[in-house]
C-alpha cells in the first residue's frame, strides 16, 4: 500500500506535537509506546498487567533492568495529555482482583497513561551522574481504527467496490444478507434523504458486528468507528454505507452523492485527526494478535486476519530517527508482534504458535525491516488464566491446560457454568502453518475456550499480589529495555 497521504497542515500538526513532547521531555526523556490489536486481542489486560508488574516490583527475569538489579522503581505520573482520556488502570485492576475476579472491559476508545521509571544505567559513564529516569507513555487504541487509515488513500467508489465485493463472498452470505437485501431496495441515483442513509448505515453496521462474532472472527471490515462510535454515534459522519457506482455521474442531490460526502467527512473528522494527533507520534509499537480465535473460526478467518495485519502494519511510520529529526517527525523503530492467550495452549505448542504468527505477519515484517525498523514475534499471555497438566487417553499421555471456563462456554455437548475447573487438551497446532489457509478439511481439530482470570495470586517482593504470565518480561525487554541500558 502506498504511504498515507498527508497535508501540509497534517505535517505541521505532527511537528508541533513532537516539539511539545520534546519541550516537556528536556529533563526526563519520554518513550511513547503504542499498544494495539484487533478486538478481543487483550490490549486492556496487557497494559494493566504491564503497569501492575512494574509498580509492584514483580519478578520479571527476562526484563534486563530488573534481572540485573538496575530498576529502582516505577510510579504513576501526572497524566500528560489533557485532550486524551486516561487509561483506567485502577478500575481494570479492581476487576481482575475482585471476588470473583473478572476480565476488564475491552478497549473502545483511545486512552493513555504515563509511568515514570527510575533506574541505574548499565553504562559506566552514565552511572557516574547518578540514577536515570524515563517517562513511558502507554497509548492504547483499538486496532480497528488502524484499519481506517488506508481509507485516506481510497475514494468512496473504491471503498464501496471493495466492501461490496467482500459482502458478496459465499463465506459471508449469512451475515451480509440483511444488508444486501436492504441495499437492493435503494437506487443510488434516487433523491437523497436521511432516512435512507440511516437504514443503510444501520444494516451495514449490523453486518459488520455479525462478521466479527466468534463464528466468523473476520477482521478486514472498516470503518472501525461504526462498532465503536463514542460521542459521534448518530452523526452524519458515521451514517453512510457502500453503494454500487451509478452508470452516470451522480447528481449532487442524489443518495450516492450524499453518502460520498459523508464518507469524506468520516475521513476528515475521524480518521485524519487520529493519525495526526496520536498515531504519527509513536516511538515503539506492540501489535497483539488473537490468532487462536481465528484458528477456531477456520481458514477464511485466518486469511482475513493476515490481510488485516498487513493492512494495519502498512500504516506505520517505520524506521530509525536521530535526535534532531525526532523533534519534527517520529518513526517507530521497534515493532513487537505478540500472539496473545498462549495460556490456552500447552507450552509444547508455543513454538508452533510463534511460527503461525510469523506466517501471518511475514509481509508486514518484511516491510518494517526494509524501512529500518526492528521486529520480533512472541507467544505471550499477559495474565495466565490456566496451569498445565496431563491426562491419559487411549494409552497416550496428552498435555493439558487446567482452568475454569467462563460461564456459557461450550465444548461439544457440554456448556460450562463458570464454576467448574477442567483439564483440556486443546489439540495440536500444525507444523506447517500454510495448512491453516487451506480448506476446512485440512484444518486440525482445535478446542480453545475462554477461561476466567486466576483466583490465587502469588506475592511480589513487596507483598503485593501479582499475576502469573507467559513472556511478558521478554516483551517488555524488547520494547523498552534498550532505553534503560
C-alpha positions in Angstrom: 0.0 0.0 0.0 1.4 3.5 -0.7 2.3 5.8 2.1 -0.6 7.6 3.7 -1.3 11.0 2.1 -0.7 13.9 4.5 -1.4 17.6 4.0 0.9 20.4 5.0 -1.5 21.0 7.9 -1.1 17.4 9.0 2.7 17.6 8.9 2.7 20.9 10.8 0.4 19.5 13.4 2.6 16.4 13.8 5.7 18.6 14.1 4.1 20.9 16.7 3.1 17.9 18.7 6.6 16.4 18.6 8.1 19.8 19.6 5.7 20.0 22.6 6.7 16.5 23.6 10.4 17.4 23.3 9.9 20.6 25.4 8.3 18.6 28.3 11.0 15.9 27.9 14.1 18.1 28.2 14.8 16.8 31.7 13.2 13.4 31.6 13.2 11.6 28.2 9.9 10.2 27.1 9.2 7.0 25.1 5.7 6.7 23.5 4.6 3.1 23.3 1.6 2.2 21.2 -0.5 -0.8 22.2 -3.0 -2.1 19.6 -4.7 -5.2 18.3 -8.0 -6.1 16.8 -11.0 -6.6 19.1 -10.5 -9.0 22.0 -6.8 -9.4 21.4 -6.1 -8.5 25.0 -5.0 -4.8 24.9 -6.5 -3.8 28.3 -5.2 -6.9 30.0 -1.7 -6.4 28.6 -1.4 -2.8 29.7 -2.9 -3.5 33.2 -0.5 -6.4 33.8 2.5 -4.4 32.5 1.8 -1.5 34.8 1.0 -3.6 37.8 4.2 -5.7 37.4 6.3 -2.6 37.2 4.6 -0.8 40.1 4.8 -3.8 42.4 8.3 -4.9 41.5 7.2 -8.3 40.4 9.8 -10.8 39.3 10.5 -10.3 35.6 13.6 -12.3 34.9 13.5 -11.6 31.1 13.5 -7.8 31.6 17.2 -6.9 31.8 16.9 -3.7 34.1 15.1 -5.8 36.7 17.1 -9.0 36.2 20.3 -7.0 36.7 19.0 -5.2 39.7 19.1 -1.8 38.0 15.4 -1.0 38.1 14.9 1.1 41.2 11.1 1.6 40.9 8.2 2.9 39.0 5.3 5.3 39.8 2.2 6.6 38.1 2.9 10.1 36.9 0.6 13.1 36.2 -1.5 12.5 33.0 0.5 14.1 30.2 -2.3 14.9 27.7 -5.4 16.9 28.6 -7.1 16.0 25.4 -6.8 12.2 25.7 -8.7 10.1 28.3 -6.5 8.5 31.0 -6.2 4.7 30.8 -8.4 3.4 33.7 -5.7 1.3 35.3 -7.3 1.3 38.8 -10.7 0.2 37.6 -9.3 -2.6 35.4 -7.1 -3.8 38.3 -10.1 -3.8 40.6 -12.0 -6.1 38.2 -9.1 -8.5 38.0 -8.7 -8.7 41.8 -12.4 -8.7 42.6 -14.4 -11.5 44.3 -14.8 -13.2 41.9 -12.2 -11.8 39.5 -13.5 -10.9 36.1 -11.8 -9.7 32.9 -11.9 -5.9 32.5 -13.9 -4.2 29.7 -12.3 -4.1 26.3 -10.7 -1.1 24.7 -13.4 1.1 23.0 -11.5 4.4 22.6 -8.0 5.8 22.7 -6.5 6.3 26.2 -3.1 7.0 27.6 -1.2 6.7 30.9 2.3 7.7 32.0 4.7 5.7 34.1 8.0 7.2 35.4 10.7 4.6 35.7 13.8 5.2 37.8 16.8 3.0 37.1 20.6 2.8 37.2 22.2 2.8 33.8 24.3 -0.1 32.7 26.7 2.4 31.2 29.6 3.3 33.5 29.7 6.8 32.2 26.0 7.4 32.7 26.0 5.8 36.1 28.5 8.4 37.3 25.8 11.0 37.1 23.5 9.1 39.4 20.2 7.4 38.6 18.3 8.0 35.4 14.6 8.4 34.7 12.4 7.5 31.8 8.8 8.5 31.1 6.9 5.7 29.5 3.7 7.0 27.8 1.5 4.0 27.0 -1.1 4.8 24.3 -3.9 2.3 24.0 -6.1 2.4 20.9 -8.4 -0.1 19.0 -6.8 -1.9 16.1 -10.0 -1.4 14.1 -9.1 2.3 14.0 -5.9 1.4 12.2 -7.9 -0.4 9.5 -9.4 3.0 8.8 -6.1 4.6 7.9 -5.9 3.1 4.4 -9.2 4.8 3.7 -7.2 8.0 3.4 -5.9 6.7 0.1 -9.2 5.5 -1.2 -12.2 7.2 -2.8 -15.7 6.4 -1.9 -16.1 4.5 -5.1 -13.0 2.4 -4.4 -14.0 1.6 -0.8 -17.6 0.8 -1.9 -16.4 -1.6 -4.6 -14.1 -3.4 -2.1 -16.7 -3.5 0.7 -19.4 -4.9 -1.6 -17.1 -7.5 -3.0 -16.3 -8.8 0.5 -20.0 -8.8 1.4 -20.9 -10.9 -1.6 -18.4 -13.7 -0.8 -20.1 -17.0 -0.1 -18.5 -17.3 3.3 -20.2 -14.1 4.4 -23.6 -14.8 2.9 -25.4 -15.3 6.1 -24.1 -12.2 7.9 -24.3 -9.9 4.8 -27.8 -11.0 3.5 -29.9 -8.4 5.5 -27.6 -5.6 4.4 -27.6 -6.7 0.8 -31.3 -7.0 0.8 -31.7 -3.5 2.2 -29.2 -2.3 -0.4 -31.3 -3.7 -3.2 -34.2 -1.5 -2.1 -32.4 1.7 -2.8 -31.4 3.2 -6.1 -28.1 5.1 -5.7 -29.4 7.8 -8.1 -32.5 8.5 -6.1 -33.0 11.7 -4.2 -31.1 11.8 -1.0 -32.8 11.6 2.4 -31.6 11.0 5.9 -34.0 8.1 6.5 -32.5 6.1 3.6 -29.0 6.8 4.8 -29.8 5.7 8.4 -31.5 2.5 7.1 -28.4 1.5 5.1 -25.9 2.5 7.8 -27.8 0.5 10.4 -28.0 -2.6 8.2 -24.3 -2.2 7.3 -23.3 -1.9 11.0 -25.3 -5.0 11.9 -23.4 -6.9 9.1 -20.0 -5.7 10.5 -21.0 -6.7 14.0 -22.1 -10.2 12.9 -19.0 -10.7 10.9 -16.8 -10.0 13.9 -18.5 -12.6 16.1 -16.7 -15.8 17.2 -18.3 -17.9 14.4 -16.6 -15.8 11.7 -13.9 -13.7 13.5 -13.4 -11.6 10.4 -11.2 -8.5 10.6 -10.9 -6.5 7.4 -14.1 -4.6 7.7 -13.6 -0.8 8.1 -15.0 1.7 9.1 -13.8 0.8 12.5 -15.7 3.5 14.4 -19.1 2.0 13.3 -18.8 -0.5 16.1 -17.1 2.0 18.5 -18.8 5.3 17.7 -18.4 7.0 21.1 -19.7 10.6 21.1 -20.1 10.5 17.3 -22.9 8.0 17.4 -25.7 9.1 15.1 -23.7 11.8 13.4 -23.8 12.2 9.6 -20.0 11.3 9.6 -21.0 7.8 10.9 -24.2 7.4 8.8 -23.2 6.0 5.5 -22.7 2.7 3.7 -21.2 1.4 0.5 -23.2 1.8 -2.7 -22.6 0.4 -6.2 -21.4 3.2 -8.5 -24.2 4.5 -10.8 -23.8 4.3 -14.6 -23.7 8.1 -15.0 -22.2 10.8 -12.9 -24.5 11.2 -9.8 -26.3 14.4 -9.2 -25.3 16.5 -6.2 -28.7 15.8 -4.6 -28.6 12.0 -5.1 -28.3 9.4 -2.4 -24.9 8.3 -3.8 -23.5 11.9 -3.7 -24.7 12.3 -0.1 -23.1 9.1 1.2 -20.0 10.0 -0.7 -19.8 13.4 1.1 -20.4 11.6 4.5 -17.6 9.1 3.7 -15.2 12.0 3.0 -16.4 13.7 6.2 -15.6 10.5 8.1 -12.0 10.6 6.8 -11.7 14.3 7.8 -13.4 14.3 11.1 -12.4 10.8 12.4 -9.5 9.2 10.6 -7.2 12.1 9.8 -7.2 13.6 13.4 -6.4 10.2 14.9 -3.4 9.8 12.5 -2.1 13.3 13.1 -2.7 13.7 16.8 -1.8 10.2 18.1 -0.7 7.6 15.6 2.1 9.6 14.0 3.7 10.4 17.3 4.6 6.9 18.5 8.2 5.6 19.1 7.5 1.9 19.7 4.6 -0.4 18.9 3.2 -3.7 20.1 0.6 -5.4 18.0 -1.4 -8.0 19.9 -2.8 -10.8 17.7 -5.6 -13.2 18.8 -4.5 -15.9 16.3 -6.3 -18.7 18.3 -9.7 -17.1 17.8 -9.1 -17.0 14.0 -7.9 -20.7 14.1 -11.2 -21.6 15.9 -13.2 -19.9 13.1 -11.4 -21.6 10.1 -9.3 -20.8 7.0 -11.4 -17.8 5.9 -10.8 -16.0 9.3 -7.1 -16.9 9.2 -6.6 -15.5 5.7 -8.7 -12.4 6.7 -6.5 -11.9 9.8 -3.4 -12.0 7.6 -4.8 -9.4 5.3 -5.9 -7.2 8.2 -2.4 -7.3 9.8 -0.7 -6.5 6.6 -3.0 -3.5 6.1 -2.5 -2.4 9.7 1.3 -2.5 9.6 1.5 -0.7 6.3 0.2 2.4 8.0 3.1 2.7 10.5 5.8 5.3 10.0 8.7 2.9 10.4 12.4 3.4 10.6 15.2 4.9 12.7 15.4 8.6 13.6 18.1 10.8 15.1 17.6 13.3 18.0 17.3 16.2 15.6 14.8 14.7 13.1 12.8 13.3 16.1 12.0 16.9 17.0 9.8 17.2 13.9 8.8 13.7 12.9 8.7 10.4 14.8 9.2 6.9 13.4 8.6 3.6 15.0 11.9 1.8 15.3 10.7 -1.4 17.1 7.6 -3.4 16.5 6.6 -6.5 18.6 4.1 -8.9 17.2 2.6 -10.8 20.1 0.3 -13.8 19.8 -1.8 -13.5 22.9 -3.6 -16.1 25.0 -0.7 -18.5 24.9 -2.0 -19.9 28.2 -4.8 -21.6 26.1 -2.1 -23.9 24.8 0.4 -26.2 26.5 3.9 -24.8 26.4 5.0 -27.5 24.0 2.8 -25.8 21.3 4.1 -22.2 21.9 6.9 -22.5 19.3 4.3 -23.5 16.7 2.1 -20.6 17.7 5.0 -18.3 17.1 5.6 -19.9 13.7 1.9 -19.3 12.8 2.3 -15.7 13.9 5.4 -15.3 11.8 3.4 -16.5 8.8 0.6 -14.1 9.4 2.9 -11.1 9.7 5.5 -12.1 7.2 4.6 -9.4 4.6 4.3 -6.7 7.3 7.5 -7.7 9.0 9.5 -7.6 5.7 8.2 -4.1 5.0 9.2 -2.9 8.5 12.7 -4.3 8.2 13.1 -2.7 4.8 12.4 0.7 6.3 14.9 0.1 9.2 12.6 -1.0 12.0 13.4 -4.0 14.2 10.7 -6.6 14.6 10.2 -9.6 16.8 7.4 -12.2 17.4 6.5 -13.8 20.7 3.7 -16.0 22.1 2.6 -14.4 25.3 -0.1 -14.3 28.0 0.0 -11.1 29.9 -2.1 -12.8 32.6 -2.0 -16.5 32.7 -5.5 -18.0 33.4 -4.5 -21.7 33.3 -1.8 -24.0 34.5 -0.5 -27.2 32.9 -1.1 -30.9 33.5 -1.5 -34.2 31.6 -4.1 -36.9 31.2 -4.0 -40.4 29.8 -6.3 -41.2 26.9 -6.3 -44.4 24.9 -2.9 -45.4 26.2 -1.5 -42.0 25.3 -0.4 -39.2 27.6 -1.8 -35.8 26.4 -0.5 -32.4 27.6 -3.4 -30.4 29.0 -4.2 -27.0 30.4 -6.3 -26.7 33.6 -8.6 -23.8 34.4 -12.2 -22.7 34.8 -14.1 -21.9 31.6 -16.3 -18.8 31.6 -20.0 -19.3 32.1 -21.6 -20.2 28.8 -18.5 -21.6 27.1 -19.3 -24.8 25.1 -17.3 -27.8 24.1 -19.3 -30.4 22.2 -22.5 -31.0 24.1 -21.2 -29.5 27.3 -21.9 -26.0 28.5 -19.8 -24.8 31.4 -21.2 -22.9 34.4 -18.2 -20.7 35.2 -17.5 -22.6 38.4 -16.1 -26.0 37.3 -12.4 -26.4 36.7 -11.5 -28.7 33.8 -8.4 -30.2 32.2 -8.5 -29.7 28.5 -6.4 -31.0 25.6 -6.7 -28.1 23.1 -5.3 -30.0 20.2 -2.1 -29.9 18.2 -1.2 -26.9 16.1 0.1 -27.9 12.7 3.9 -27.9 11.9 3.2 -26.2 8.6 1.2 -23.0 9.1 0.2 -22.9 5.4 -2.3 -25.7 6.0 -4.4 -23.2 8.1 -5.1 -21.2 5.0 -6.5 -24.1 3.0 -9.8 -25.9 3.2 -11.7 -26.7 6.4 -10.9 -30.4 5.9 -7.2 -29.7 6.3 -7.6 -27.7 9.5 -6.7 -29.7 12.7 -9.4 -30.1 15.4 -8.7 -27.4 17.9 -10.5 -26.5 21.1 -9.9 -23.1 22.5 -12.2 -21.9 25.3 -12.2 -18.6 27.3 -11.2 -19.1 30.9 -11.8 -17.0 34.0 -8.9 -15.0 35.5 -6.7 -16.7 38.1 -8.2 -16.6 41.7 -4.9 -17.3 43.6 -2.0 -14.8 43.1 1.5 -15.1 44.5 3.0 -12.1 46.3 5.9 -10.0 44.9 8.9 -8.9 47.0 6.8 -6.0 48.3 4.0 -8.3 49.3 1.6 -7.2 46.6 -0.2 -9.9 44.7 1.0 -10.3 41.1 -0.4 -12.1 38.1 1.3 -15.1 36.5 2.3 -14.5 32.9 4.0 -16.0 29.9 6.9 -14.0 28.4 5.5 -10.6 29.4 9.0 -9.8 30.7 10.6 -10.6 27.3 8.1 -8.4 25.6 8.8 -5.6 27.9 12.6 -6.0 27.5 12.3 -5.8 23.7 10.0 -2.7 23.8 11.9 -0.6 26.4 14.9 -2.4 27.7 17.4 -0.7 25.4 16.2 2.7 26.5 17.2 1.8 30.1 20.6 0.5 29.3 
